[in-house]
Amino acid sequence: MQRIWFPEWLYRFLPLLYVVGGTLMLHLFGDQTAGQLSGGMLFAAAILIWALRWHARSDASRRRP
């Protein structure tokens, strides 16, 4: 199985890109169900990524002596 690799700059800004994409979807298609659903899913993905990264960093800092 091949691992997916992103450049570091893209990895750092991925949640922000999701938020921008979600905002665009809500702005462009906000009154339609598809726009609300996809915008909400992009926001949820950004929050999930931020939460997972925060959790991983807090676990890593606790493991270091």
MARTI-935258 format. One record per atom (N, C-alpha, C): atom name; residue in one letter; residue number from 0; x, y, z. Coordinates in steps of 0.1 Angstrom, whole numbers, padded with zeros to 4 digits. Atoms other than C-alpha are relative to their C-alpha. Layout:
<nodes>
  atom  rest   nr     px     py     pz
    CA     A  NUM      X      Y      Z
...
</nodes>
This chain:
<nodes>
  atom  rest   nr     px     py     pz
     N     M    0   0008  -0012   0000
    CA     M    0   0000   0000   0000
     C     M    0   0009   0012   0000
     N     Q    1  -0008  -0012   0001
    CA     Q    1   0014   0033  -0010
     C     Q    1  -0005   0012   0009
     N     R    2   0005  -0011  -0008
    CA     R    2   0013   0063   0014
     C     R    2  -0001   0012  -0008
     N     I    3   0002  -0013   0006
    CA     I    3   0000   0096   0003
     C     I    3   0009   0010   0006
     N     W    4  -0009  -0010  -0005
    CA     W    4   0024   0124   0007
     C     W    4  -0004   0014  -0006
     N     F    5   0002  -0013   0003
    CA     F    5   0016   0161   0007
     C     F    5   0012   0009   0003
     N     P    6  -0011  -0010  -0004
    CA     P    6   0041   0190   0006
     C     P    6  -0004   0006   0014
     N     E    7   0002  -0005  -0013
    CA     E    7   0044   0205   0041
     C     E    7  -0010   0012   0000
     N     W    8   0008  -0012   0000
    CA     W    8   0028   0238   0031
     C     W    8  -0015  -0003  -0003
     N     L    9   0014   0004   0003
    CA     L    9  -0003   0220   0017
     C     L    9  -0006  -0007   0012
     N     Y   10   0005   0007  -0012
    CA     Y   10  -0005   0198   0048
     C     Y   10  -0004   0010   0011
     N     R   11   0003  -0010  -0011
    CA     R   11  -0005   0229   0071
     C     R   11  -0013   0007  -0004
     N     F   12   0011  -0009   0003
    CA     F   12  -0031   0248   0051
     C     F   12  -0013  -0008  -0005
     N     L   13   0012   0008   0005
    CA     L   13  -0055   0219   0042
     C     L   13  -0013   0003   0008
     N     P   14   0012  -0003  -0007
    CA     P   14  -0080   0226   0070
     C     P   14  -0005   0014  -0004
     N     L   15   0004  -0013   0004
    CA     L   15  -0080   0263   0060
     C     L   15  -0006   0000  -0014
     N     L   16   0006   0002   0013
    CA     L   16  -0086   0253   0024
     C     L   16  -0014  -0006   0000
     N     Y   17   0014   0006  -0001
    CA     Y   17  -0116   0232   0035
     C     Y   17  -0010   0011   0005
     N     V   18   0009  -0011  -0005
    CA     V   18  -0130   0262   0054
     C     V   18  -0003   0010  -0011
     N     V   19   0002  -0009   0011
    CA     V   19  -0125   0284   0024
     C     V   19  -0010  -0006  -0011
     N     G   20   0009   0007   0010
    CA     G   20  -0142   0258   0001
     C     G   20  -0014  -0001   0006
     N     G   21   0014   0001  -0006
    CA     G   21  -0171   0254   0026
     C     G   21  -0007   0014  -0001
     N     T   22   0006  -0014   0000
    CA     T   22  -0176   0292   0027
     C     T   22  -0004   0003  -0014
     N     L   23   0004  -0002   0014
    CA     L   23  -0176   0293  -0011
     C     L   23  -0012  -0007  -0004
     N     M   24   0012   0008   0003
    CA     M   24  -0201   0265  -0014
     C     M   24  -0012   0006   0006
     N     L   25   0012  -0006  -0006
    CA     L   25  -0224   0282   0011
     C     L   25  -0003   0013  -0006
     N     H   26   0002  -0013   0007
    CA     H   26  -0220   0315  -0006
     C     H   26  -0006  -0001  -0014
     N     L   27   0004   0001   0014
    CA     L   27  -0225   0303  -0041
     C     L   27  -0013  -0009  -0001
     N     F   28   0011   0009   0001
    CA     F   28  -0251   0275  -0035
     C     F   28  -0007  -0001   0014
     N     G   29   0005   0001  -0013
    CA     G   29  -0263   0283   0000
     C     G   29  -0015  -0003   0001
     N     D   30   0014   0002  -0001
    CA     D   30  -0300   0282  -0007
     C     D   30  -0004  -0014  -0005
     N     Q   31   0002   0014   0005
    CA     Q   31  -0297   0247  -0023
     C     Q   31   0005  -0010   0010
     N     T   32  -0004   0011  -0009
    CA     T   32  -0295   0215  -0004
     C     T   32   0014  -0005  -0002
     N     A   33  -0013   0005   0003
    CA     A   33  -0264   0204  -0022
     C     A   33   0011   0010   0005
     N     G   34  -0009  -0009  -0005
    CA     G   34  -0246   0236  -0013
     C     G   34   0001   0000   0015
     N     Q   35  -0001   0001  -0015
    CA     Q   35  -0255   0234   0024
     C     Q   35   0006  -0013   0005
     N     L   36  -0006   0012  -0004
    CA     L   36  -0246   0198   0026
     C     L   36   0015  -0001  -0003
     N     S   37  -0014   0000   0003
    CA     S   37  -0212   0201   0009
     C     S   37   0008   0010   0008
     N     G   38  -0006  -0010  -0008
    CA     G   38  -0204   0233   0027
     C     G   38   0002  -0004   0015
     N     G   39  -0001   0005  -0013
    CA     G   39  -0212   0217   0060
     C     G   39   0010  -0011   0002
     N     M   40  -0009   0011   0000
    CA     M   40  -0192   0186   0052
     C     M   40   0015   0005   0000
     N     L   41  -0014  -0006   0001
    CA     L   41  -0161   0208   0043
     C     L   41   0003   0006   0014
     N     F   42  -0002  -0006  -0013
    CA     F   42  -0165   0227   0076
     C     F   42   0003  -0011   0010
     N     A   43  -0002   0011  -0009
    CA     A   43  -0168   0194   0095
     C     A   43   0014  -0007  -0002
     N     A   44  -0013   0006   0002
    CA     A   44  -0137   0180   0078
     C     A   44   0011   0009   0006
     N     A   45  -0010  -0009  -0006
    CA     A   45  -0117   0211   0088
     C     A   45   0001  -0001   0015
     N     I   46   0000   0001  -0015
    CA     I   46  -0128   0208   0124
     C     I   46   0006  -0013   0004
     N     L   47  -0006   0013  -0004
    CA     L   47  -0120   0171   0125
     C     L   47   0015   0000  -0002
     N     I   48  -0015   0000   0002
    CA     I   48  -0085   0176   0111
     C     I   48   0006   0008   0011
     N     W   49  -0006  -0008  -0011
    CA     W   49  -0078   0204   0136
     C     W   49  -0001  -0007   0013
     N     A   50   0001   0007  -0012
    CA     A   50  -0091   0183   0164
     C     A   50   0010  -0012   0001
     N     L   51  -0009   0012   0000
    CA     L   51  -0071   0152   0154
     C     L   51   0015   0005   0001
     N     R   52  -0014  -0005  -0001
    CA     R   52  -0039   0173   0150
     C     R   52   0003   0005   0014
     N     W   53  -0002  -0004  -0014
    CA     W   53  -0044   0189   0184
     C     W   53   0001  -0011   0009
     N     H   54  -0001   0011  -0009
    CA     H   54  -0050   0156   0200
     C     H   54   0014  -0007  -0002
     N     A   55  -0013   0006   0002
    CA     A   55  -0019   0141   0184
     C     A   55   0011   0008   0006
     N     R   56  -0010  -0008  -0006
    CA     R   56   0002   0170   0195
     C     R   56   0000  -0001   0015
     N     S   57   0000   0001  -0014
    CA     S   57  -0010   0168   0230
     C     S   57   0004  -0014   0005
     N     D   58  -0005   0013  -0003
    CA     D   58  -0004   0131   0231
     C     D   58   0016  -0001  -0001
     N     A   59  -0014   0000   0002
    CA     A   59   0031   0136   0218
     C     A   59   0008   0007   0010
     N     S   60  -0006  -0007  -0010
    CA     S   60   0039   0162   0243
     C     S   60   0000  -0007   0014
     N     R   61   0001   0007  -0013
    CA     R   61   0028   0140   0272
     C     R   61   0010  -0012   0000
     N     R   62  -0009   0012   0001
    CA     R   62   0050   0111   0260
     C     R   62   0015   0004   0002
     N     R   63  -0014  -0005  -0001
    CA     R   63   0082   0132   0260
     C     R   63   0003   0002   0015
     N     P   64  -0003  -0002  -0014
    CA     P   64   0100   0131   0293
     C     P   64   0006   0014   0003
</nodes>
